[in-house]
Amino acid sequence: MQCCGLLYKLTRRFYRAMPSFPSTPTTAPSNGASRDFDFVQRLMHHIEQHGTITFAEYMGWVLYQADGGYYSEARGLGPQGDFVTSSHLCADFGELLAVQFAEMWQILGCPQPFQLIEMGAGQGILAADVMRSLAQDFPDCFAALDYGIIEKSSRLKRYQNALFQTWKLPQKPRWLDWDDIPHNSVVGCFFSNELVDALPVHLVEVSDGALQEVYVQVNQDSAPGRPFVETLAAPSTPALQTYFDDLNIDLSHYPNGYRTEVNLAAKDWLQTLSQRLQRGYCLSIDYGYSADRYYLPSRTEGTLQAYYQHSHHNDPYINIGEQDLTAHVNFTALEQWGEALGLKTIDFTKQALLLMALGLGDRLTALASDATDMASIQHAIQRREVLHQLMNPIGLGGFGALVQGKGLTSDEVQQPLRGWTVPPMTM
Ligand SMILES: C[S@@+](CC[C@H](N)C(=O)[O-])C[C@H]1O[C@@H](n2cnc3c(N)ncnc32)[C@H](O)[C@@H]1O
């Protein structure tokens, strides 16, 4: 099913200049499924050893397995790759988030250090924009800043490091593993942009009113280009049924063949994070729905999508290791799990409103008054187009922005966060 909420990943009319991404040699085409024959062979061998694996394990492998997984090779991010994110479009995204982080620092009583921990930092562009903006516009906050990055892909870590060398920023982030962060230690904010949608999901299907799980096995027919096929069986874990029970979703009335995703990895991630947070916030920006919209009985094919060279489709068994796989985020689940973990929901908004409240409207207004000659008018038109992409309601602007908090005093909780207030009407 093509979902209009995914159009943002197709847009790349305007984007900022980026250093070119180092390419990775791949082996010759094998059977059309993937250029990386060895990688597919290794996955086939792995699956044959187990008979079948869950789709979640398959997705984890094709995205993150060393020497061939999509993110481990890191070929696909950015305008030259398969998709762009808000940070590829312009620096404004990071600059406006910096406004919010500086305010959080103040609400927390200007702690030293103020830890900002970005999870899933991609090419590091957002980190660079946020740090540069804090250094320029909020020097006191910057002086207290301890910026950490938690990144799964070693290759992307190297890219991030190189970016910081190239762009000569006043401070480098620290690259952290979860084990480096003591429990109950972080005072500040954990945040992510398009991380949760990249976590491996379980695929489930309703079969005669019962919950079944999708497993992947090697295709014994060895059809060209299709090394893997699916099979249905009982869920691999009772957590899948519990997930729907906790959301009060009764799948027994759903149409036969109804298929959807369950992101159990997001629960583990939230738990790990909340254990480390002593006092502060968790900000998650991503595409997704509330549970009632996510699991509409009419959404019979779920939200799983594959991205390859700026086009998308729903076949996860081609371009193996060379296409991104992603599923929408269930924000209700993040809120429910958060509450159980001591991460209280503070507020939820859409990216368009968040950025407008943080000053995007003022930037748009200034564009008109700054344009005085033909060159500046053309520049203003181009910038306006980019800023509009950030708030396009059927694209990036429709993303959710969930802020949760832990260890905050009642005074701190009551102080409104600027990004979640109604933006002033500037136009
Ligand atoms: C879709 S990209 C988003 C990149 C970046 N935030 C942006 O907006 O351009 C997902 C990123 O999350 C990283 N990632 C995925 N799972 C992760 C995990 N469990 N821990 C840390 N990083 C992870 C990927 O390697 C990649 O850098």
The ligand as an SDF file (V2000), in Angstrom:
LIG
                    3D

 27 29  0  0  0  0  0  0  0  0999 V2000
   16.9930    6.8610    9.2970 C   0  0  0  0  0  0  0  0  0  0  0  0
   18.5690    7.1540    9.9530 S   0  0  0  0  0  0  0  0  0  0  0  0
   18.3170    8.7670   10.6830 C   0  0  0  0  0  0  0  0  0  0  0  0
   19.5750    9.5550   10.7080 C   0  0  0  0  0  0  0  0  0  0  0  0
   19.5370   10.9610   11.3030 C   0  0  0  0  0  0  0  0  0  0  0  0
   18.9510   10.9850   12.6170 N   0  0  0  0  0  0  0  0  0  0  0  0
   18.8590   11.9320   10.4040 C   0  0  0  0  0  0  0  0  0  0  0  0
   17.8300   12.4630   10.7880 O   0  0  0  0  0  0  0  0  0  0  0  0
   19.3770   12.1880    9.3050 O   0  0  0  0  0  0  0  0  0  0  0  0
   18.6260    6.0640   11.3600 C   0  0  0  0  0  0  0  0  0  0  0  0
   19.9180    6.1530   12.1410 C   0  0  0  0  0  0  0  0  0  0  0  0
   19.7800    5.4070   13.3610 O   0  0  0  0  0  0  0  0  0  0  0  0
   20.9100    4.5530   13.5110 C   0  0  0  0  0  0  0  0  0  0  0  0
   20.4720    3.4430   14.3900 N   0  0  0  0  0  0  0  0  0  0  0  0
   19.6000    2.4620   14.1280 C   0  0  0  0  0  0  0  0  0  0  0  0
   19.3960    1.6870   15.2050 N   0  0  0  0  0  0  0  0  0  0  0  0
   20.1440    2.1970   16.1940 C   0  0  0  0  0  0  0  0  0  0  0  0
   20.3400    1.8800   17.5550 C   0  0  0  0  0  0  0  0  0  0  0  0
   19.7250    0.8360   18.1040 N   0  0  0  0  0  0  0  0  0  0  0  0
   21.1660    2.6410   18.2780 N   0  0  0  0  0  0  0  0  0  0  0  0
   21.8080    3.7000   17.7310 C   0  0  0  0  0  0  0  0  0  0  0  0
   21.6640    4.0540   16.4480 N   0  0  0  0  0  0  0  0  0  0  0  0
   20.8390    3.3360   15.6780 C   0  0  0  0  0  0  0  0  0  0  0  0
   21.2820    4.1900   12.0990 C   0  0  0  0  0  0  0  0  0  0  0  0
   22.5730    3.6560   11.9700 O   0  0  0  0  0  0  0  0  0  0  0  0
   21.1410    5.5820   11.4630 C   0  0  0  0  0  0  0  0  0  0  0  0
   22.2440    6.3900   11.7710 O   0  0  0  0  0  0  0  0  0  0  0  0
  1  2  1  0
  2  3  1  0
  2 10  1  0
  3  4  1  0
  4  5  1  0
  5  6  1  0
  5  7  1  0
  7  8  2  0
  7  9  1  0
 10 11  1  0
 11 12  1  0
 11 26  1  0
 12 13  1  0
 13 14  1  0
 13 24  1  0
 14 15  1  0
 14 23  1  0
 15 16  2  0
 16 17  1  0
 17 18  1  0
 17 23  2  0
 18 19  1  0
 18 20  2  0
 20 21  1  0
 21 22  2  0
 22 23  1  0
 24 25  1  0
 24 26  1  0
 26 27  1  0
M  CHG  2   2   1   9  -1
M  END
$$$$
